[in-house]
Amino acid sequence: MNRGEYVGRFAPSPTGPLHFGSLVAAAGSFWDARARGGQWRVRIEDVDGPRSVPGAGDGILRTLEAFGLEWDGPVVWQHQRTDAYRGALEELASQGMAYPCACSRKDLEGAPLARDGARIYSGRCRDGLPPGGRPRAWRFRVPTGLFGFLDAVQGPVRENVEKEVGDFILLRADGCFAYQLAVVLDDAAAGVTHVVRGADLLESTPRQVALQASLGLVEPIFAHLPVVLNEQGEKLSKQTRAPAVDLRQPASVLTEVLAFLGQKPPAGLASGTVKAVHEWVLEHWALERVPRQRGLPWQSPISGVGLRSR
Ligand code: GLU
């Protein structure tokens, strides 16, 4: 494959330091891109202003550098992309594919839960605001039918988004554009061809495929890597108090990531250089070896690295 035919990316939310779980997504997407001669871009997903932590984006970038995860082109920050999001929302609205919604959280109480724990939207404002209703948010009028894709790791995935999720939010009541809209527009603008990320986002993907179809955007190839689970079986995250990755032994941490992803790093790689790890991966990376699982426990053999809680 020629350089330029594959464009991958890593798109962290700046909510805290990179932990072992987010490093898996970063390195997995980087290696898949580089092993196929592709580009790899970085986007800081600070669209959710209230959840973004000042300085966390820069901290993530410094951590990527420490692990030799060198990106192509400028880093994109979502807060600079608001005009593009607004333009797309206006386009959808002009085609009747987005509509204002007056529902408050209270109005949605009692609706059945979607797989991700959010309320399935009843469509209350689909045909117009209720009398006296004030537009708070904007929703996507989800087309009927199934939206599916063939995930390069997890296999076929499909969902009736209209029934199982309902019309989802594009612009939130607090004025922030929603992740679902931002991610498809940003990936398209960057020419992303391959989205390699954690399987926690698998539930969002049919929504994104539906949006891509309605916006006339090219659907990338998706590969969802297993997420890292702690000893309690919870996904590593800020909420589960996952520690920041240890920067003192980067080659050894990267070797752990390789092992987690089902690759077979030789003994000795862990005690070498970061450069040597990446060189080994260029020759040996095999996406088909990544376990076809949505989550996997991982116990770090290295003291202090990986999963130990603070
Ligand atoms: N910003 C999202 C996260 O950190 C990832 C988005 C994506 O890779 O599509 O969970």
Residues whose N, C-alpha, C, O or C-beta is under 5 A from the ligand:
A	BS01	LIG	A11 P12 S13 E45 V183 R197
